[in-house]
Amino acid sequence: MKTEISGRMDGFSPFYVMELLRRAKQLEAQGRKIIHMEIGEPDFPTPSAVVDEAVKHIQTGHVKYTAAAGLMELREKISDYYFKNYKVVISPKRIFITPGASGAFLLALGVSLNSSEELMMADPCYPCNQNFVRLLDGKASFVNVDAKTDYQLSAQLIKQNWNDKTRGVLIASPSNPTGTIISSAELARSIQQVSKLGGLFYSDEIYHGLVYGKKAHSALEFSDQVFVINSFSKYFGMTGWRIGWLIVPDSYIDAVERLAQNVFISTATHSQYAALAAFTEENIAELERRKFEFEARRDFLYSQLIRLGFDITAKPEGAFYIYANCSRSTDNSFKFAKDLLEQQGVAVTPGKDFGNNKENCYIRFAYTVSIAKMNTAIRRLEKFICQ
């Protein structure tokens, strides 16, 4: 049989860090001790309250489909969470439980993006976002950003880069890979600008909760005509449970429900019941304790990377990444990352995974390991640089 790959795959970029991860696993199988600072996954275990709730439900034996939109009880919990944290009233009918943030992106773009239309996003940004757009025969339109705007899009940049094919704008705050946050004033101006241009606004808020020293504002505080993507993966520490949520404007409720019914049927039932326990006071207290640990890790890693000569023009205010300029040591960050792994057993992510904006000059470090492990990684990194 002749193999013919769909043409839509032509524009799909690989996730380069996965090549490094595969090699890291090979080295570990050979007995090497690898320090993983490449993958954006919290190292803390799933909170016990969440696990207990999942086990309790699984033991009932009633692990059946839910409604495509998700458990109403969980949607109501999320609605309460938005009122408590952002002082906005969101009808549970606008909230859809999805198989991770990826499922939320696919639903949001699936009901709103037409073939050949463009979605504007910052460069650097999370690499999979452009591929969601490509899957739907759309096009990602990248805008180079830098420290002048905290590596975020702005209302001015949106206006300057808008064209006849632009359907909307995606902003991620806190962002991956830079960990920066868009200010509330700029977020409001950007939403207003997109509305004025007749487009749609998509807000990636999956790192909300993991914010240090300031507040991350939800797009829902400024408009109810926005798509908001969020997840239980990062702040709530539930990566492998594959559960997120999407909040949509009223006019898209029916379309999103129909698409969810056909594409997903429903999100994993035991994960939904587990997520109910994520909002208890005891669990939130545990998550806040973990957040303070991430902040301490950020401060340690930031100071050490500066000491070693990395340029970090925007200190991260959220998430768990530092995007550091390594051009004093190399003009090829991918080769730098491969050699660092091979020679010193430290795994990091090269800038080419996040776009084309000076990608050879940057490395992303994930502070998702303990300070003790990072201290060892820093010693190895220093040896690698000074050899």
C-alpha positions in Angstrom: 0.0 0.0 0.0 1.3 3.4 -0.9 1.8 5.7 2.0 0.5 9.2 1.4 0.8 11.6 4.4 -1.9 14.3 4.5 -0.8 17.6 3.1 -1.7 19.3 6.3 1.2 17.6 8.0 3.7 19.5 5.8 3.7 22.5 8.1 3.9 20.6 11.4 7.1 21.4 13.2 8.7 18.7 15.4 9.1 19.1 19.1 12.9 19.2 19.3 13.0 18.7 23.1 11.6 15.2 22.6 14.7 14.2 20.7 16.7 15.4 23.7 14.4 13.5 26.1 14.7 10.3 24.1 18.5 10.6 24.3 18.3 11.4 28.0 16.3 8.2 28.6 19.0 6.2 26.7 21.7 7.7 28.8 19.8 6.9 32.0 19.3 3.3 30.8 23.1 3.2 30.5 23.4 4.2 34.2 24.0 8.0 33.7 22.3 10.3 36.2 20.5 13.0 34.2 19.0 16.2 35.7 15.8 17.0 33.8 15.3 20.7 33.3 13.7 20.4 29.9 10.1 19.3 30.4 7.4 21.6 31.7 6.0 19.2 34.3 5.9 19.8 38.0 8.0 17.3 40.0 5.5 17.2 42.9 3.2 14.2 43.0 -0.5 14.7 42.5 -2.0 15.9 45.8 -3.3 13.1 47.9 -6.8 14.5 48.2 -7.1 14.4 44.4 -5.8 10.8 44.2 -8.1 9.7 47.0 -11.2 11.2 45.3 -10.3 9.4 42.0 -9.7 6.1 43.7 -13.0 6.4 45.6 -14.9 7.0 42.4 -13.1 4.2 40.5 -14.0 1.7 43.2 -17.7 2.4 42.7 -17.3 0.8 39.3 -19.4 3.5 37.8 -16.7 5.0 35.5 -19.0 5.8 32.6 -19.3 8.6 30.0 -20.3 12.0 31.3 -22.0 14.7 29.3 -19.7 16.0 26.6 -19.4 19.4 28.4 -18.4 17.6 31.6 -19.7 17.1 35.1 -22.0 20.0 36.0 -20.7 19.9 39.6 -17.2 20.4 38.3 -18.2 23.3 36.0 -19.9 24.9 38.9 -16.8 24.5 41.0 -14.8 26.3 38.3 -17.4 29.0 38.1 -17.0 29.6 41.8 -13.2 29.6 41.5 -13.4 32.5 38.9 -15.7 34.5 41.2 -13.4 34.0 44.2 -10.2 34.7 42.3 -11.2 37.2 39.6 -14.5 38.6 40.8 -16.2 37.6 37.6 -19.5 35.8 37.2 -19.3 33.0 34.7 -22.3 30.8 33.9 -21.3 27.1 34.2 -22.9 26.6 30.8 -20.0 28.5 29.2 -17.5 26.2 30.8 -16.4 23.0 29.1 -14.3 20.2 30.7 -11.7 19.1 28.1 -8.9 16.4 27.8 -6.2 18.8 28.9 -5.6 22.3 27.6 -4.8 20.8 24.2 -8.5 19.7 24.0 -9.6 23.2 25.0 -7.5 24.7 22.2 -8.9 22.3 19.6 -12.4 23.1 20.6 -11.9 26.8 20.7 -10.2 27.0 17.3 -12.4 24.3 15.8 -15.5 26.4 16.2 -14.0 29.7 15.3 -11.1 29.4 12.8 -11.8 29.0 9.1 -9.4 27.5 6.5 -6.6 29.9 5.5 -7.4 32.4 8.3 -4.5 33.5 10.5 -4.1 33.5 14.3 -1.6 36.0 15.6 0.7 35.0 18.4 4.0 36.0 19.9 7.4 34.6 18.9 8.7 33.0 21.1 5.7 30.9 22.2 4.7 27.4 23.0 5.4 25.3 19.9 2.2 23.2 19.8 -0.1 26.3 19.4 0.9 26.8 15.8 0.3 23.2 15.0 -3.3 23.3 16.4 -3.9 26.1 13.9 -2.2 24.2 11.1 -4.3 21.1 11.8 -7.4 23.2 11.0 -5.8 24.5 7.8 -5.2 27.9 9.3 -1.9 29.8 9.6 0.0 31.0 12.6 1.1 34.6 12.2 4.1 35.3 14.4 5.1 38.7 15.8 8.6 39.0 17.2 8.5 40.2 20.8 11.3 41.2 23.3 11.9 42.6 26.7 10.4 46.0 25.7 6.9 44.4 26.0 7.9 41.7 28.5 7.9 39.2 25.6 4.1 39.8 25.2 2.0 41.1 22.4 0.6 44.6 22.9 -2.4 46.5 21.5 0.1 48.5 19.3 1.8 45.3 17.9 -1.6 43.8 17.2 -2.7 46.8 15.2 0.6 47.0 13.3 0.5 43.3 12.3 -3.2 42.8 11.6 -4.1 42.0 8.0 -7.2 40.9 6.0 -6.7 37.3 6.9 -6.2 37.7 10.6 -9.0 36.0 12.5 -7.8 36.6 16.0 -5.0 36.9 18.6 -3.7 34.4 21.1 -2.0 35.8 24.3 -0.4 33.5 26.9 0.1 35.0 30.3 2.1 33.7 32.2 3.9 32.7 29.0 5.9 29.6 28.0 8.9 29.9 27.5 9.5 33.3 29.2 7.3 33.2 32.3 6.3 36.8 31.7 2.9 38.3 32.5 1.0 40.9 30.5 -0.1 43.8 32.6 -3.8 44.3 33.3 -3.9 47.6 31.4 -2.2 46.1 28.3 -4.4 43.0 28.4 -7.5 45.3 28.5 -6.2 47.4 25.6 -5.3 44.3 23.6 -8.8 42.8 24.0 -10.3 46.2 23.0 -8.1 46.5 20.0 -9.0 43.0 18.7 -12.7 43.7 19.2 -12.3 47.0 17.3 -10.6 45.1 14.4 -13.5 42.6 14.4 -11.5 39.6 15.6 -11.5 37.0 18.3 -9.4 36.9 21.4 -7.9 33.7 22.9 -6.3 33.8 26.3 -4.0 30.9 27.4 -4.1 31.0 31.2 -2.8 27.5 32.0 -0.1 28.9 34.3 -2.4 31.0 36.4 -1.9 30.3 40.1 1.9 29.9 39.5 2.5 33.7 39.8 5.2 35.3 42.0 4.9 38.8 43.5 2.1 40.1 41.3 -1.3 39.1 40.0 -2.2 37.5 36.7 -5.4 38.9 35.3 -7.9 36.8 33.4 -9.2 38.1 30.1 -12.7 37.5 31.5 -12.2 40.5 33.8 -12.3 42.7 30.7 -14.7 41.0 28.3 -17.2 38.1 28.1 -16.5 37.7 24.4 -13.2 35.9 24.8 -12.1 32.3 24.7 -10.1 31.3 27.9 -8.1 28.1 28.0 -7.0 26.7 31.3 -5.8 23.4 32.8 -5.4 21.3 35.9 -1.9 20.3 34.8 0.3 23.1 36.1 -0.9 24.9 39.2 -3.0 21.9 40.3 -0.2 19.4 39.5 -2.4 17.0 37.5 -0.5 16.6 34.2 -1.1 12.9 33.5 -4.8 13.2 34.4 -5.3 15.0 31.1 -8.0 17.4 32.2 -8.5 21.1 31.4 -11.3 23.5 30.7 -12.5 26.0 28.1 -14.7 29.1 28.7 -16.5 30.5 25.7 -18.8 33.3 24.7 -22.5 32.5 25.0 -22.9 32.5 21.2 -20.4 29.6 20.9 -21.9 27.3 23.5 -24.0 25.1 21.1 -21.2 24.7 18.5 -18.6 23.8 21.1 -20.9 21.2 22.7 -21.6 19.6 19.3 -17.9 19.5 18.4 -17.0 18.0 21.9 -19.6 15.3 21.5 -18.2 14.2 18.2 -14.4 14.6 18.8 -14.0 13.6 22.5 -17.4 12.2 23.7 -16.2 13.2 27.1 -13.2 13.8 29.3 -12.0 10.9 31.4 -14.6 10.5 34.1 -12.3 9.6 37.0 -10.2 12.6 36.2 -13.2 14.9 36.5 -14.2 13.4 39.9 -10.6 13.8 41.0 -10.6 17.4 40.0 -13.5 18.1 42.3 -11.2 17.7 45.2 -8.7 20.1 43.7 -10.7 23.1 45.0 -10.9 22.1 48.7 -9.3 24.5 51.2 -6.8 21.9 52.3 -5.7 21.2 48.7 -5.4 24.8 47.8 -3.2 25.3 50.9 -0.9 22.5 49.7 -0.8 24.1 46.2 0.2 27.4 47.6 3.0 25.8 49.6 4.3 24.3 46.4 4.0 27.7 44.7 6.3 29.2 47.3 8.8 26.4 46.6 8.7 27.2 42.9 9.4 30.9 43.7 12.4 29.9 45.8 13.6 27.7 42.9 13.2 30.6 40.4 15.2 33.0 42.6 18.0 30.4 43.0 18.2 29.5 39.3 17.9 33.1 38.2 20.8 34.3 40.3 23.0 31.4 39.3 22.4 31.8 35.6 23.2 35.5 35.8 26.4 34.6 37.7 27.4 32.3 34.9 27.0 35.0 32.2 23.5 34.3 30.8 21.5 37.3 29.9 18.0 37.3 31.2 16.3 40.6 30.2 12.9 39.8 31.8 12.9 38.0 35.1 10.0 35.5 35.0 7.0 36.4 37.1 5.1 33.2 36.6 5.1 29.5 35.4 8.4 27.6 36.0 10.7 28.6 33.2 13.7 30.9 32.6 14.4 31.8 29.0 18.1 32.7 29.0 20.3 34.2 26.3 23.3 31.9 25.9 25.0 33.8 23.0 28.1 34.5 25.2 28.7 30.8 25.1 27.4 29.6 21.7 25.8 30.6 18.4 23.8 27.4 18.2 21.6 26.7 21.3 20.4 23.3 19.9 24.0 22.1 19.7 24.7 23.6 23.1 21.7 21.7 24.6 22.8 18.4 23.0 26.4 18.7 24.1 25.4 19.7 27.6 23.3 16.6 27.8 26.0 14.3 26.5 28.9 15.7 28.4 27.3 16.8 31.7 24.0 15.0 31.9 21.9 18.2 32.2 18.8 18.3 29.9 17.5 21.7 28.8 15.3 22.9 25.9 16.8 24.8 22.9 15.2 28.1 21.7 14.3 26.6 18.3 11.4 24.8 19.9 9.7 28.2 20.6 9.9 29.9 17.2 12.4 31.8 15.0 13.0 34.9 17.0 16.8 34.6 17.7 16.2 31.0 18.5 19.9 30.1 18.3 20.6 32.5 21.2 18.2 31.0 23.8 17.9 28.1 26.2 14.8 27.4 28.3 15.5 26.1 31.8 12.6 24.5 33.7 12.9 24.8 37.5 10.8 21.7 38.0 13.4 19.9 40.1 14.6 20.6 43.6 17.1 23.3 44.5 19.6 20.5 45.5 19.3 19.0 42.0 19.6 22.4 40.4 22.7 23.2 42.4 24.3 20.1 41.0 23.1 21.1 37.5 24.6 24.5 37.9 28.0 23.0 38.8 27.9 20.8 35.8 26.8 23.7 33.6 29.6 25.9 34.9 32.1 23.1 34.1 30.7 22.7 30.6 30.9 26.5 29.9 34.4 26.8 31.2 36.0 23.8 29.6 
